[in-house]
Amino acid sequence: MKVNRSNQIEAADVQMQGAEGCRVRWLIDDADGAPHFAMREFLVGPSEPTSLSHHVPSSA
């Protein structure tokens, strides 16, 4: 079992249009032996605009 503090994992810039200023930490991915699962933490500044994800219903 992997046990880490999320702040010990390096954050990377999100490479997606509309996500300027956002960063991501890959907490669990295929490098951890999870080829079909990923857990990420997104870091968004208080004044950073982001676009709605396609996972969010348009009525939200």
C-alpha positions in Angstrom: 0.0 0.0 0.0 1.3 3.4 -0.9 1.2 6.0 1.9 2.4 9.5 1.2 1.5 13.1 2.1 0.2 14.8 -1.0 2.5 17.8 -0.4 5.5 15.4 -0.8 4.5 14.8 -4.4 5.8 17.3 -7.0 3.1 19.3 -8.7 3.2 19.9 -12.5 1.5 22.5 -14.6 -1.8 21.3 -16.2 -1.3 21.2 -20.0 -4.9 22.0 -21.1 -6.4 25.0 -22.7 -8.3 27.1 -20.1 -6.3 25.6 -17.2 -3.6 28.3 -17.0 -2.3 28.7 -13.4 -3.6 25.2 -12.4 -1.2 22.5 -11.2 -1.7 18.7 -10.7 -0.2 16.1 -8.4 -0.5 12.5 -9.6 -1.1 10.7 -6.3 -1.6 7.2 -7.8 -1.0 6.1 -11.4 0.4 3.3 -13.5 3.9 4.0 -12.1 2.4 2.8 -8.7 1.1 -0.4 -10.2 -2.3 0.9 -11.0 -2.6 0.7 -14.8 -6.4 1.2 -14.8 -6.7 3.8 -12.0 -5.5 7.3 -11.4 -5.9 9.6 -8.4 -5.0 13.3 -8.9 -5.1 16.4 -6.8 -5.6 19.7 -8.7 -4.3 22.9 -7.2 -6.2 26.0 -8.4 -5.4 29.5 -7.1 -8.2 31.6 -5.6 -8.3 34.0 -8.5 -7.5 31.5 -11.3 -10.3 31.0 -13.9 -11.0 27.5 -15.0 -13.4 26.2 -17.7 -16.1 23.6 -16.8 -15.0 20.1 -17.3 -16.9 17.8 -19.6 -17.7 15.7 -16.5 -19.8 18.5 -15.0 -23.5 18.6 -16.1 -24.3 21.8 -18.0 -27.0 22.6 -15.5 -24.4 22.9 -12.7 
